[in-house]
Amino acid sequence: MAMVETQKPKMRIPSDIKKGSIVEIKVKIDHPMESGLRKDRETKKTIPKHTLEKMYVYYGGEQINDFDLSPGLSENPLIGFKIKAVKSAQLKVVLTCSEGNKFEETVDIKVS
């Protein structure tokens, strides 16, 4: 059974952001999201748990939110959230998984 290899997350942001506007951010990450409850069809062995657990959001170097992620997320999830764009600054997301790994992406938010 082929497993999805976890990749660095990718963030999508609008290209034209007005100061003070509410902006939808989308984070895409390739991740297998194995619950630990399924068995491999060939070997009949339980596939180990491998899920995303937390997502932290930083804007301008300050943590503005954190999300508890559920094992019920689909494989390769697309996660959306909104921020108020009050300044031009870096936006960073950090995702952690059940294996103790961290996956990060940073983009520049430019407001006009």
Order of alpha helices (4+ residues) and beta strands (2+ residues): beta-beta-beta-beta-beta-beta-beta
